[in-house]
Amino acid sequence: MDWSRIKTIFIISFLLLDIYLAYQLISTRDEANYEFMKEASLEEKLKNDDITYSGLPQELVKEQYVSVKQKVFKPEDLSPNQVQKLGSSEGAIITGYLENPVELTGKFNSDEFIAAVRNDIKHADQYRFWEKNDDEGTITYYQQYEGKTMYHNLNAKLTFFINEQNEVDTFEQTFLEVIEELSDEQEVLAPLSAIETLYKRGFLKPRTEITKVELGYSTLVQLTASQVLAPTWRIVVNGEENLFVHAFEGQVIQLDSSENQTTE
């Protein structure tokens, strides 16, 4: 047996094997790089799905968590046409009637309406219009803190009721007082990052328009005597659907008028 020849054959075989393995490694890496390079950007994905947006807030914003508590109005705070309901699950609620009922004629203007009832409402300038619901016969405003709305917060809500004569003559009100700002200030997620979260989670459907993006607050923790509010991006789709994203942690928040739920 020619051991020298066998040895040479083994050496050549291992050399060829090394060359083949090196080729496979380089090919796999190049394919991975190609896949990475051809991955479309978020803007391209949105464009391909005909999802449009404009006018996103550009300023880098820093915010904090905020601790608030229910305001309990004292009898001397109330006018003769107001009473206070206590002991409900929502806390103290003012109910009252307007001294001069407001007739709703023509196109509803929220600014003109709140100006007309300002003298009957405590802290009227701290509420922002949310919606007019003709089916339920209500006009809803939510309280603001530093210009940011407390979304769907039952303890920071002002509701007017429309009677059969298409007049507003009664209302119901709750109000929150700020206890303190919690934690250090930190930058909120960029609006486009919040949009990306909604897109990846399937909340943005093809051929939709993002009509508004703004920063507000949602309830993070509900305690017996207080709440912790978290900065929250509100993304409005097609002028009617409201989607919410935690502005620090990026979770989608399922908000309605009674509770907050987060999804990863």
N, C-alpha and C positions, 0 to 999 in steps of 0.2 A: 504494500500500500504506500502510495506517494503522499506522505503527511505534509510535505511542503506545499504540494498542489492543493490539498484540501484546506490547508490554512489560508492560502491565498484566496480560494473561493469564498471562505467564511468572511474574510476581511472585506472583499468586494461586495458580498451580500449585505453585510451590516452597513457598509457605506451607502449602498443604494437605498436601504431602509431608512437611514438617517435623512438622506436627501428627500425621500418621499414624505416622511413625517414633517420635515421642515416646510415642504411645499404645502402640505395640508394646513399647517398652522398659519402660514402667511395668507392662504386663501380664506380661511375662516375669519381671520382678523380683518382682511380687506372687505369681506362681505358685511361684517358687523359695522365697520366704519361707514360703508355705503348706506346701510340701513339707517344709521344715525344721521348721516348727512341728508338723506332724503326725507327725514321726519319733518312734516310740515309744522310751521309755527302756529301759535294760537290764532293769530290774525288771519293766516291762510285758511285754517280750519273753519273759522267763523265765516269767512268770505265764501268758502266752498258750500257751506250749509245755508248761505243767504241769511245769516244772522248779522244785523247791522246795529251800530251804536255810534254815538257822537257826543261831544261835549262832556267827556269824563272829567271829574275833578283832578287837577294836576298837582296841586300843592301837597307836599308831604305833611301829614297831620299827625300830631301826637295826642293821645287821649288816655284816660284813666277809667277804672271801674268806679262807680258811684254808689254810695249807700244812701237810701232814702227811706222815709217813713210816712205813714198815713197821717194827714193833717186832720185833727179833730177840731172843728169849728166850735167856738164858744157861743152861747146864746146871744151875747152882745155883738157878735160878728154878723149875725143874720138880720136881714130886713124883715118887716112884718109879713111879707109874702113868701118867706122861706122857712122850712122846718128841717130838722136833722134826724135822719134815721140811724139808729145805732144797733149793734149786735148782729149785723149781717156778715156774711163771710167776706165781703169786700171791704169791710170797715165802715167808717162814717160816710154817709151819703147825704148831700143836701138835695132836697126836692123843693121846687117852688114854681110860681107862675109869674109870667111877665106882666108888669104893670100896664104895658101897652102891647097887646098881641101884634105880631108882625104878619101881615098878609103877604103870601108868596105869589107874585105875579111876574110873568115874563121869565127871562133866563135868570137862574139863581146865581147870585154873586156872593161868595163867602165873606169877602172883606166888608161889603156893605151890610151884610146881615149881622156880623158880629159887632159892627159899629152901632147898629140900631138897638142891640140888646145889652150893650156894654154896662149901662148903669144898673142893670139887674143882676150881673154876674160878678162874683168875687174873682179877682185875678184874671179878668177876661183877656188881657193882653198876653197872657202866658200860654194860651191855647192856640193850636193850629188846626185849620180845617182838614178833615180826613175824607168824609164822603157824605153824600146826600142819598139816602136809600128810600126811593118812592114806594117800594113794595112794603117796607116796614113802617113807613111814615116817620123817619128819623133823620136828623142832621147831626153828625158826629164830629167832634173836635177832640184832639189829644194834647195833653200838656207838653210843653217843651222845657228843656234845660239847656241854657246857653245856645239857644237857637236850634237845638236838635230834638226831634220828636221822640216821645216815649211810645213806641209802636205797640198797639193793641194792649195797652195797660189799663185794666179795669179800675185801678186806683188813681188814674190820672186822666179821667175821661169826662167830657162834657157832652151831654146828649140832649137835643131839643126834639120835642114831639109835635108832629103836624096833625091838626084835628081835621074833621070832615069838611070844614069850611076852607081848607087849604091855608090855615093860619097856624102860626107857632105861638102857643100860649103857655106851655109848661116845659120844664127842663129838669135834668138830674145831673149832679156834679160830684166828682171826687177830685182830690188834690194831694200831691205828694210834696213833702218838704225834704230838702237835701240835708243829710246828716253830715257826710264828709266825702271827700274824694279819696279813694283807696289806691294804694300802690303807687309806684313811680310812673311818670308818663312814659309811654312807649309808642313807637310809630305803628299806625294801623296798616293793614294790608292795602296794597295799591288796588284801586277799583278794578283794574283789569285782572288781578289775581282772584278777586271775588267772582268775577264773571267766569274765569277759567274753572273755578270750583263748581259753579252751577252747570257749566258745559260738560265737564267730566262726569258729573253725577246724573246727567240726563235731564236736567230741569229746563234746558234751553232747547227748544225744538227748531228744526229747520224752518226757514222763511218767517222768522220773527224779528221784531225790532225792539231794541232796548231803548226806551223812551226817557228814562230818568235814572240817575244813580245819585244817591245822597246818603249822608251819614246820620244815624240817630242812635237810639238806645232800645234794647230789649231786656226783659227780666232774666237774669242769669240764675239767681237764687231767690226763692220766696220763703221768708221766715215769718214767724208769727207776728212780729211787730215791725218788720222792716223788709226791704228788698235790696238786692245788689243788681245794679244795671250794668250791662256790658255794651260797649260801642258796637254798633251793628250797621252793616251796609244794607241799604234797601235798593233793590234793582227792580224797576218797573218794566214789565214786558207788554208791548202792544198797548200801552196806556191804561191797562186795567189790572193785570196780574202782578201782585207784589211778592217778590222773593227776597229772603233775608239771609245774610251770611255774617257770622261772628267776625268782627273786624280785627281781632287779635289772633284767634286760633284757626279761623278758616272753615269751621263747620257750617253746614247748611242748617238754618233754624226754621222749623215748621211753626209758624206763628198763626194763631187765630185769636179771637177776642177773649178766650178763657184760659189759655195756657201756652207755654213755650215748650217745644221739643227740639232737640238737636239730633242731627244725624252725622255720622263720620264722613 
